[in-house]
Amino acid sequence: MMWTFFCLFTVAAWALTEFFGKVGSKQNEEDKLSHWKITACVGFAMGALALVYILFLNTDVSLANIISYAPISLCYIVSMIFGYVGLRYIMLSISSPVSNASCGVTSILCVIFLNQVLTPIQVVAVVAIVLGIILLGYTFVDKEAQKSSDKKYTRSLIALSFPMLYCILDGIGSYMDALYLNDCIMTENEVTVCYFLTFFVVGLLAWIYVGIKEKKMYNIFSNKWFCFQSIGEAAGQITYVFALSEAPAIAAPLIASYGVVSILLSRIFLKEKLTKFQYVIIAIVMISMFILSFE
């Protein structure tokens, strides 16, 4: 029953990851480099993890495999960077369910390009996710627009675009992953190391970019919340792979529920408040994601 522990650990790790990232970004909302700083921290954590796989788990890796898997890795990584940007501008209670609805995008792509047929309950779940995101986005933008001028309205639209981009790119990445792994001769560990090393390269470039912009070497340990976030991101990735390899049918929907934990953390500790209607929409979206993952 170790997969149960792996599931619960992943849920906790990734929920805390979003929470830590939000707290760290909230401390200095005017820092336009915060998403690159998070990327650098996570990239170095992923690089350290890759070394563990290579040195202690005897995982083989080659440049050809890294390049081959790079398009998928970059889909995931770029989506996460958009998510990091959004942490500065939008409530975690809104961004988390929107971002994590990427399973709906993956399902739609599988239907369109792989001619897969969805069951009636899956169709209902996908429609509920899409409509839920639209309604959630509308209520967020409308609420923000009422507070101030058209400028505030424009900012709220831009803020909403970041978790939406995360959702789309992550969904595309999952779709490409399904195609790749179906024909791939690499093991799960080798694929994981390819992803980690690609993230390390992106993180290294982000670290160099921040250093150039700030005209001094960026200390990745200067923001403790970003450090906590990077540890949670990396640790959750390990247990995520083990959980899916042992019990994919049950692990997938359980792990998808980490968005609920993120919402609870944001409500308790960040004092984020939503309307009752928004909570109902979020509940419908999360239940639909659970059904889609389980099915």
C-alpha positions as CSV (number, residue, x, y, z in Angstrom):
1,M,0.0,0.0,0.0
2,M,3.0,2.3,-0.4
3,W,1.2,4.0,-3.4
4,T,-1.2,5.5,-0.9
5,F,1.6,7.2,0.9
6,F,3.1,8.4,-2.4
7,C,-0.3,9.8,-3.4
8,L,-0.8,11.7,-0.1
9,F,2.8,12.9,-0.1
10,T,2.4,14.2,-3.7
11,V,-0.9,16.0,-2.9
12,A,0.7,17.6,0.2
13,A,3.9,18.5,-1.6
14,W,2.3,20.1,-4.6
15,A,-0.3,21.9,-2.6
16,L,2.4,23.4,-0.4
17,T,4.4,24.2,-3.5
18,E,1.7,26.5,-4.8
19,F,1.2,28.0,-1.4
20,F,4.9,28.7,-0.8
21,G,5.2,30.2,-4.3
22,K,2.2,32.5,-3.6
23,V,3.6,33.6,-0.3
24,G,7.1,34.2,-1.7
25,S,5.6,36.2,-4.7
26,K,3.2,38.1,-2.5
27,Q,6.1,39.5,-0.4
28,N,7.3,41.6,-3.3
29,E,4.6,41.8,-5.9
30,E,6.5,44.5,-7.8
31,D,9.5,42.2,-8.5
32,K,9.0,41.5,-12.2
33,L,11.8,38.8,-12.0
34,S,10.1,36.7,-9.4
35,H,9.0,34.0,-11.8
36,W,12.6,33.7,-13.1
37,K,13.9,33.4,-9.6
38,I,11.4,30.6,-8.9
39,T,12.4,28.9,-12.1
40,A,16.1,29.1,-11.1
41,C,15.4,27.6,-7.6
42,V,13.3,24.8,-9.0
43,G,15.8,24.2,-11.8
44,F,18.7,23.7,-9.4
45,A,16.5,21.4,-7.2
46,M,15.6,19.3,-10.3
47,G,19.3,19.2,-11.3
48,A,20.3,17.9,-7.9
49,L,17.5,15.3,-8.1
50,A,18.8,14.2,-11.6
51,L,22.2,13.6,-10.0
52,V,20.6,11.3,-7.4
53,Y,18.9,9.3,-10.1
54,I,22.1,9.0,-12.1
55,L,24.6,8.3,-9.3
56,F,22.5,6.2,-6.9
57,L,19.7,4.7,-9.0
58,N,22.1,3.9,-11.9
59,T,19.8,5.6,-14.4
60,D,21.3,5.9,-17.9
61,V,20.9,9.2,-19.7
62,S,22.1,10.4,-23.1
63,L,22.1,13.7,-24.9
64,A,20.0,12.1,-27.7
65,N,17.3,11.1,-25.2
66,I,17.3,14.6,-23.6
67,I,16.9,16.2,-27.0
68,S,14.2,13.7,-28.0
69,Y,12.1,14.4,-24.9
70,A,12.9,18.2,-24.8
71,P,9.7,19.4,-26.6
72,I,7.5,17.7,-23.9
73,S,9.8,18.8,-21.1
74,L,9.6,22.4,-22.4
75,C,5.8,22.2,-22.6
76,Y,5.6,21.4,-18.9
77,I,8.4,23.9,-17.9
78,V,7.0,26.8,-19.9
79,S,3.5,26.1,-18.5
80,M,5.0,26.2,-15.0
81,I,6.7,29.5,-15.7
82,F,3.4,31.1,-16.7
83,G,2.0,29.7,-13.5
84,Y,4.8,31.4,-11.5
85,V,4.0,34.7,-13.2
86,G,0.4,34.4,-12.3
87,L,1.2,33.9,-8.6
88,R,1.9,37.7,-8.5
89,Y,-1.4,38.8,-9.9
90,I,-4.2,36.3,-9.2
91,M,-5.6,34.7,-6.1
92,L,-4.4,31.1,-5.5
93,S,-8.0,30.1,-5.0
94,I,-8.7,31.0,-8.6
95,S,-5.5,30.1,-10.3
96,S,-5.2,26.6,-8.8
97,P,-8.4,25.1,-10.2
98,V,-8.0,26.8,-13.6
99,S,-4.4,25.5,-13.9
100,N,-5.2,22.0,-12.8
101,A,-8.0,21.7,-15.3
102,S,-5.5,20.7,-17.9
103,C,-6.8,17.1,-17.9
104,G,-9.8,18.5,-19.8
105,V,-7.4,19.9,-22.5
106,T,-5.7,16.5,-22.8
107,S,-9.0,14.7,-23.2
108,I,-10.2,17.0,-25.9
109,L,-6.9,16.6,-27.8
110,C,-7.1,12.8,-27.5
111,V,-10.7,12.9,-29.0
112,I,-9.7,15.2,-31.9
113,F,-6.3,13.7,-32.9
114,L,-6.4,10.1,-31.6
115,N,-10.1,9.4,-32.4
116,Q,-10.7,8.3,-28.8
117,V,-14.3,8.0,-27.7
118,L,-15.4,9.5,-24.4
119,T,-18.0,7.8,-22.2
120,P,-21.1,10.0,-21.5
121,I,-19.9,10.7,-18.0
122,Q,-16.5,11.8,-19.4
123,V,-18.2,14.1,-21.9
124,V,-20.2,15.7,-19.0
125,A,-17.0,16.1,-17.0
126,V,-15.1,17.8,-19.9
127,V,-18.0,20.2,-20.6
128,A,-18.3,21.0,-16.8
129,I,-14.6,21.7,-16.6
130,V,-14.7,24.0,-19.7
131,L,-17.8,25.9,-18.6
132,G,-16.6,26.0,-15.0
133,I,-13.3,27.7,-16.1
134,I,-15.2,30.2,-18.2
135,L,-17.6,31.1,-15.4
136,L,-14.8,31.2,-12.8
137,G,-12.8,33.5,-15.1
138,Y,-15.8,35.7,-15.7
139,T,-16.7,36.1,-12.1
140,F,-13.0,36.9,-11.2
141,V,-12.7,39.5,-13.9
142,D,-16.1,41.0,-13.2
143,K,-15.3,41.2,-9.5
144,E,-12.0,42.9,-10.1
145,A,-13.5,45.3,-12.7
146,Q,-16.0,46.5,-10.1
147,K,-13.3,47.6,-7.8
148,S,-11.7,50.2,-10.0
149,S,-11.2,51.5,-13.6
150,D,-10.9,49.9,-17.0
151,K,-7.2,49.6,-16.2
152,K,-8.1,47.2,-13.3
153,Y,-10.3,45.3,-15.7
154,T,-7.4,44.9,-18.2
155,R,-5.1,43.7,-15.5
156,S,-7.5,41.1,-14.3
157,L,-7.8,39.7,-17.8
158,I,-4.0,39.5,-18.1
159,A,-3.8,37.9,-14.6
160,L,-6.3,35.2,-15.7
161,S,-4.4,34.5,-18.9
162,F,-1.4,33.0,-16.9
163,P,-3.2,30.1,-15.3
164,M,-5.1,29.6,-18.6
165,L,-1.8,29.3,-20.5
166,Y,-0.6,26.9,-17.8
167,C,-3.7,24.8,-18.3
168,I,-3.4,24.7,-22.1
169,L,0.4,24.0,-22.2
170,D,0.3,21.4,-19.5
171,G,-2.6,19.7,-21.2
172,I,-0.7,19.6,-24.5
173,G,2.4,18.3,-22.6
174,S,0.3,15.5,-21.1
175,Y,-1.1,14.6,-24.6
176,M,2.4,14.6,-26.1
177,D,3.7,12.5,-23.2
178,A,1.0,9.9,-23.8
179,L,2.1,9.6,-27.5
180,Y,5.8,9.6,-26.6
181,L,5.7,7.1,-23.8
182,N,3.5,4.7,-25.9
183,D,6.4,4.3,-28.4
184,C,9.3,5.2,-26.1
185,I,12.1,2.7,-25.4
186,M,13.2,4.7,-22.4
187,T,12.3,3.6,-18.8
188,E,10.2,5.9,-16.6
189,N,13.4,6.8,-14.6
190,E,15.2,7.8,-17.8
191,V,12.3,10.0,-19.0
192,T,12.2,11.6,-15.5
193,V,15.9,12.4,-15.6
194,C,15.6,13.9,-19.1
195,Y,12.9,16.2,-17.7
196,F,14.9,17.1,-14.6
197,L,18.0,17.9,-16.7
198,T,16.1,20.0,-19.1
199,F,14.6,21.9,-16.2
200,F,18.1,22.4,-14.8
201,V,19.3,24.0,-18.0
202,V,16.2,26.3,-18.1
203,G,16.8,27.1,-14.4
204,L,20.5,27.9,-15.1
205,L,19.6,30.2,-17.9
206,A,17.0,31.9,-15.7
207,W,19.6,32.3,-12.9
208,I,22.0,33.9,-15.4
209,Y,19.3,36.2,-16.7
210,V,18.4,37.4,-13.2
211,G,22.0,38.1,-12.5
212,I,22.4,40.1,-15.7
213,K,19.2,42.1,-15.0
214,E,20.1,42.8,-11.3
215,K,23.8,43.3,-12.1
216,K,24.8,40.9,-9.4
217,M,24.8,37.1,-8.8
218,Y,21.4,36.0,-7.6
219,N,21.4,34.0,-4.4
220,I,18.9,31.2,-4.8
221,F,18.6,30.9,-1.1
222,S,17.7,34.5,-0.5
223,N,13.9,33.8,-0.6
224,K,13.1,30.9,1.8
225,W,9.6,30.5,0.3
226,F,11.0,29.9,-3.2
227,C,13.4,27.3,-1.7
228,F,10.5,25.5,0.1
229,Q,8.7,25.6,-3.2
230,S,11.5,24.1,-5.2
231,I,11.9,21.3,-2.6
232,G,8.2,20.5,-2.7
233,E,8.1,20.6,-6.5
234,A,11.0,18.1,-6.8
235,A,9.9,15.8,-4.0
236,G,6.4,15.7,-5.3
237,Q,7.6,14.7,-8.7
238,I,9.4,11.7,-7.3
239,T,6.4,10.3,-5.4
240,Y,4.1,11.2,-8.3
241,V,6.0,8.8,-10.6
242,F,6.1,6.0,-8.1
243,A,2.3,6.4,-7.3
244,L,1.3,6.3,-11.0
245,S,3.6,3.3,-11.7
246,E,1.9,1.3,-8.8
247,A,-1.7,2.3,-9.1
248,P,-2.4,4.7,-12.0
249,A,-6.2,4.3,-12.0
250,I,-6.6,5.3,-8.4
251,A,-3.6,7.5,-8.0
252,A,-4.4,9.9,-10.9
253,P,-7.7,11.3,-9.5
254,L,-6.3,11.4,-5.9
255,I,-3.3,13.5,-7.0
256,A,-5.5,15.7,-9.1
257,S,-7.3,16.7,-5.9
258,Y,-4.3,18.6,-4.6
259,G,-5.9,21.8,-6.0
260,V,-8.5,21.5,-3.2
261,V,-5.8,21.5,-0.6
262,S,-4.3,24.6,-2.2
263,I,-7.6,26.4,-2.0
264,L,-8.0,25.4,1.7
265,L,-4.5,26.7,2.4
266,S,-5.1,30.0,0.6
267,R,-8.4,30.4,2.5
268,I,-6.9,29.7,5.9
269,F,-3.5,31.3,5.8
270,L,-3.8,33.9,3.0
271,K,-7.3,34.9,3.9
272,E,-8.5,34.8,0.3
273,K,-12.3,35.1,0.1
274,L,-14.5,34.0,-2.8
275,T,-18.2,34.3,-3.3
276,K,-20.5,31.3,-2.7
277,F,-21.1,31.0,-6.4
278,Q,-17.3,30.8,-7.1
279,Y,-17.0,28.0,-4.4
280,V,-19.8,26.1,-6.1
281,I,-18.0,26.4,-9.5
282,I,-14.7,25.3,-8.1
283,A,-16.4,22.3,-6.5
284,I,-18.0,21.3,-9.8
285,V,-14.6,21.7,-11.6
286,M,-12.7,19.7,-9.0
287,I,-15.3,16.9,-9.0
288,S,-15.3,16.8,-12.8
289,M,-11.5,16.5,-12.8
290,F,-11.7,13.7,-10.3
291,I,-14.3,11.8,-12.5
292,L,-12.2,12.4,-15.7
293,S,-9.0,11.2,-14.1
294,F,-10.7,8.2,-12.6
295,E,-12.5,7.2,-15.8
